Amino acid sequence: MNKPIQGFYGEFGGAFIPEMLYPNVEELEARYESIIQEKSFQDEYQRLLRDYVGRPTPLYFSEKLSAKHKAKIYLKREDLNHTGAHKINNALGQVLLAERLGKKRIIAETGAGQHGVATATACALRGLECIVYMGSVDVARQAPNVQRMKMLGATVVPVESGSKTLKDATNEAIRDWINNPVDTHYVIGSVVGPHPFPDMVAMFQSVISEEIRHQLQAKEGKELPDYVIACVGGGSNAAGAFYHFINEPSVKIIGVEAAGLGVHSGKTAASLAKGTQGIIHGFMTKLMQTSDGQIVEPHSISAGLDYPGIGPLHAHLFTSGRGVFLSVTDDEAVRAGFELTKSEGILPALESAHTLAVLSQLAFSPTDIVVINLSGRGDKDLTTYLQYFE
Ligand SMILES: *Cc1c(COP(=O)(O)O)cnc(C)c1O
């Protein structure tokens, strides 16, 4: 169930791409799995995950959340990774893969700048040229991350087309890749895009659930939790947290979408709750669109969840019933973020705060083991948190 069949998860996924993109995508498709499985690749990737990224990340038992929600609640601390979130697991993996494909030039798209920073970091480490496309609206509102990318040696290209945000930056990155098929690799930042990206990114993020299994064995004497819960923008941290549990029917899988101002408010990013089937950025999924197929601008207080579609794996988990997808509003997320900060001294990213907020929607039994994937730290969101209730 984790692996797509010919690029499809049920009816979702595939590679709906312009013919000019075939050579790039085919080269990647033909080689990604064998390269990732090579011993020399794994040795180097695992060494860097350990010594550079700081893995394994801790699995922390939260006494306060456990007492409040009457279950055994663990936080998987992806916020403690280098650069502050899970995104580096994927960016580093893809940059090592690009080297083995003989690519000298790396391109990426970014919305809030988190994926851009992770990619620029991996490129600095490996000495590769890095170009990051970013909507000009985002360049203006995410200045600290733009500065970080520049200091890391990346070129940030502001995109002026469309709504000047993430989806426009993605279109521009695809255009660049078409024009530079030989020497360039496109590092996509989530489990989205044409096959093989959703599968490849899920493979790189699957280290999260692999570690959870070992850590639960050591702490609880069994590898399987009763619940694993993660927020879903494109769906990469969730794919990594779910990966090694999807074929374990006793594990309940819960994804959390951003409801924004409310699922029915017209200002939301809940692509499964509100979306219909269609194609975006080269893959079939559920997305927010008008009846004539124009993308509806999503809204979420958290930039990382502000995407109009969702990865094909999650669309399939949703329609097949294997996963349950709930949604959390801006308001609920901000409150949950403050609560964790005050009670545990952990300041979560606004994305991760959505995951915490969903706990109040669930009824546990006292012996339930619940793993929350804390995808990132909230330093980047300080201003948003502090201004929210003013
Ligand atoms: C980017 C981001 C997300 C959302 O992306 P996914 O691909 O859905 O994981 C979630 N949390 C944090 C901290 C992020 O930076």
Ligand as a Chemical Component Dictionary entry (heavy atoms), coordinates in Angstrom:
data_LIG
# 
_chem_comp.id                   LIG 
_chem_comp.type                 NON-POLYMER 
_chem_comp.pdbx_formal_charge   0 
_chem_comp.three_letter_code    LIG 
# 
loop_
_chem_comp_atom.comp_id 
_chem_comp_atom.atom_id 
_chem_comp_atom.alt_atom_id 
_chem_comp_atom.type_symbol 
_chem_comp_atom.charge 
_chem_comp_atom.model_Cartn_x 
_chem_comp_atom.model_Cartn_y 
_chem_comp_atom.model_Cartn_z 
_chem_comp_atom.pdbx_ordinal 
LIG C1 C1 C 0 6.529 22.391 5.284  1  
LIG C2 C2 C 0 6.065 21.992 6.608  2  
LIG C3 C3 C 0 4.911 21.197 6.799  3  
LIG C4 C4 C 0 4.005 20.805 5.672  4  
LIG O1 O1 O 0 4.588 20.024 4.665  5  
LIG P1 P1 P 0 4.299 18.467 4.555  6  
LIG O2 O2 O 0 4.915 18.093 3.248  7  
LIG O3 O3 O 0 2.823 18.285 4.568  8  
LIG O4 O4 O 0 4.942 17.809 5.707  9  
LIG C5 C5 C 0 4.586 20.795 8.080  10 
LIG N1 N1 N 0 5.325 21.171 9.145  11 
LIG C6 C6 C 0 6.431 21.941 9.006  12 
LIG C7 C7 C 0 7.192 22.310 10.233 13 
LIG C8 C8 C 0 6.844 22.372 7.749  14 
LIG O5 O5 O 0 7.937 23.137 7.625  15 
# 
loop_
_chem_comp_bond.comp_id 
_chem_comp_bond.atom_id_1 
_chem_comp_bond.atom_id_2 
_chem_comp_bond.value_order 
_chem_comp_bond.pdbx_ordinal 
LIG C1 C2 SING 1  
LIG C2 C3 SING 2  
LIG C2 C8 DOUB 3  
LIG C3 C4 SING 4  
LIG C3 C5 DOUB 5  
LIG C4 O1 SING 6  
LIG O1 P1 SING 7  
LIG P1 O2 DOUB 8  
LIG P1 O3 SING 9  
LIG P1 O4 SING 10 
LIG C5 N1 SING 11 
LIG N1 C6 DOUB 12 
LIG C6 C7 SING 13 
LIG C6 C8 SING 14 
LIG C8 O5 SING 15 
# 
